[in-house]
Amino acid sequence: MPPFMISDLYAAIVRRRRERYARRPDLRQRLRRPVISVGNLAVGGRGKTPIVAAITRELLAMGERPAILTRGYARMDADDGVVVVRDPEGIRSDLARAGDEPLMLARSLPGASVLVSADRYLAGRLAEHQLNASVHVLDDGFQHLQLDRDVDIVMIGRHDIADPVTLPTGRLREPLDTLIAADAIIAADDEVVVDAAGVDVPFFRTRRTLGKPCRDGVPALAFAGIASPERFFGDLRALGCTLVRTVTFRDHHPYSRADLDRLVAEAQSAGAQVVVTTEKDYVRLLPFRPFAVPVECAALTMEPDPLPEFRHWLAGSLRAARDIVG
């Protein structure tokens, strides 16, 4: 079968799956508190984790008690139950049991709860009964149809529109037309136009800010194990960082002492005075502290834009969800 036909078959199968869950609400599990899902159409980074963090901060500012429900992809010590990475009082888990992105969220969101489990319903029940959660943020939830949700936010990038091909030959988990199930769309790139997806729902752009991790003129080695490392390196250069060498690893790479020794050796051979990386990579290096060279992380913040309109929409959606639940 030609590759394009395999992708067409895949697209048809995932459409049928979504249609089945839409027809059969009995197949979906329902939590007592509202569920806000943040997801992607595509495989790979679209800035979903920073947007999850931004939404959680907005909920905290509203006086809510949010719980992030996440799968914890690529955990080194996977648990069949629920791992509480953070409760409102503090961090309760380590990297091996939490995974890099959940631990990164836990470190940056005091007052929120972060729970990891393949069973997001079980995690949500624990958050409601033991952590007093008032609302859930379902991380990477657009395809997790087993759990009912009140708000579906989907992030799309320019490549999703320009090359809308599903797996296995493309990068889309679902075809573009499944955006009809979204309640709002957030564009990960400025090039995405409002009506590109042909869906009439609230549309927001993103304001992206990368913290500057090093002084101008200081030679730095930058490394990253994320979906789009070249964009990270480009952002550092745009901030004025002098990158004398860059090193890439695969996304979610489990760093070892040998990896760190290699980075130190490359930094020294290149004359770098500092090593710079992402927050997501930095948390995977924490077990190896203290470092033989200075290691700094560049904190990435992404917010829906315009933020006041998003706040208004989010608050209204939350009120509507509670009115329906009663």
C-alpha positions, -999 to +999 in steps of 0.1 A: +000+000+000+014+035-009+025+056+021-002+083+014-029+056+015-017+043+048-020+078+062-055+081+047-064+048+064-050+060+097-070+093+095-102+074+088-096+051+119-089+080+143-120+099+129-141+068+136-127+066+171-136+102+179-171+097+164-176+066+185-168+084+218-191+113+207-220+089+201-213+069+233-210+092+263-212+061+285-177+052+273-163+084+289-155+088+326-167+120+343-149+138+371-169+159+396-149+191+389-145+208+355-118+195+332-099+219+309-079+199+282-048+213+265-036+193+235-020+191+201-029+177+167+007+170+159+035+148+173+062+170+188+065+203+205+040+231+200+046+248+233+019+229+250+037+225+284+043+263+288+007+270+279-005+244+305+016+263+330+002+297+319-034+284+322-027+270+356-013+304+368-045+321+355-066+296+375-046+302+406-051+339+402-088+333+400-087+316+434-091+281+420-072+250+432-060+235+399-047+200+395-026+191+364-033+156+352-005+143+330+007+110+317+044+116+325+059+104+293+093+087+294+094+082+332+123+061+343+104+046+372+068+042+359+041+035+385+009+017+377-010+040+402-009+077+407+022+097+415+016+130+433+045+151+419+033+182+437+005+191+461-004+226+471+022+225+498+053+214+479+070+189+456+065+152+466+083+132+439+116+129+421+126+129+384+125+091+380+089+088+392+076+121+379+091+126+344+108+157+332+078+178+321+057+171+352+086+179+375+093+211+355+056+221+360+058+212+397+089+234+402+073+264+386+037+263+400+035+267+437+000+263+450-011+239+422-011+201+422+006+179+396-003+143+393+011+116+370-008+085+358-017+066+327-053+067+342-061+104+343-096+096+358-080+079+388-055+108+392-084+133+390-104+114+416-074+115+440-069+152+433-106+159+442-108+138+473-074+142+488-060+175+474-093+195+473-089+203+436-116+226+422-106+223+385-084+199+364-060+208+336-056+177+314-022+179+298-019+166+263-056+156+264-071+162+230-067+125+220-075+112+256-111+107+248-117+082+277-120+112+301-149+136+296-138+173+294-156+206+296-132+227+276-109+216+248-080+239+239-059+228+209-025+242+199-016+242+162+015+253+143+021+265+108+033+231+097+000+215+108-018+237+083+008+237+056+013+199+056-018+183+071-008+147+068-015+122+095+008+095+108+027+074+098+039+095+068+030+129+084+032+143+119-005+148+127-021+124+153-055+133+139-066+150+106-071+187+106-109+185+104-111+171+140-105+207+151-143+209+149-142+194+184-121+222+199-135+250+220-106+273+214-074+273+193-040+287+203-016+293+174+020+283+183+034+303+154+027+338+141+022+324+106-010+306+115-039+326+101-072+329+120-093+310+095-067+286+083-083+256+100-118+265+088-132+263+124-152+291+140-140+290+176-121+316+197-086+320+183-056+332+203-020+337+194+010+333+218+033+357+235+066+339+238+094+350+262+127+333+268+147+343+298+183+353+291+206+328+308+240+344+301+257+378+297+265+393+263+299+382+250+303+353+274+311+321+253+285+294+259+278+259+249+241+253+245+225+218+245+189+206+243+169+174+241+136+187+230+114+185+199+128+217+183+163+223+195+173+246+166+146+270+175+159+272+211+195+278+198+181+306+175+163+322+203+194+322+225+214+339+197+186+365+192+189+373+229+226+381+224+241+348+237+275+339+221+271+302+213+305+286+205+290+251+203+256+234+202+247+198+211+214+181+205+199+150+221+166+133+213+134+146+230+131+133+266+167+120+265+175+103+299+208+120+307+236+100+323+268+109+341+286+101+308+265+126+289+273+153+315+310+144+313+308+148+275+292+182+278+318+194+302+346+182+279+330+198+248+325+231+267+361+231+278+374+223+243+353+250+228+363+276+254+328+280+268+325+296+302+289+285+307+266+257+296+230+267+287+200+245+284+162+244+286+142+240+318+130+206+306+166+195+301+178+211+334+155+191+356+169+159+340+203+170+351+194+177+387+205+142+400+241+150+389+246+182+409+270+198+417+282+205+381+318+208+371+310+239+350+283+266+355+250+253+340+222+278+335+186+272+322+167+296+300+131+297+313+105+298+285+072+315+292+043+313+267+009+331+273-022+332+252-024+365+234-043+388+239-042+377+275-071+398+288-095+383+262-082+348+271-088+354+308-124+365+301-130+335+278-115+311+303-135+324+333-167+323+312-160+288+301-154+277+336-187+293+348-206+276+320-191+242+329-202+245+365-237+256+354-240+224+333-227+202+361-250+219+385 
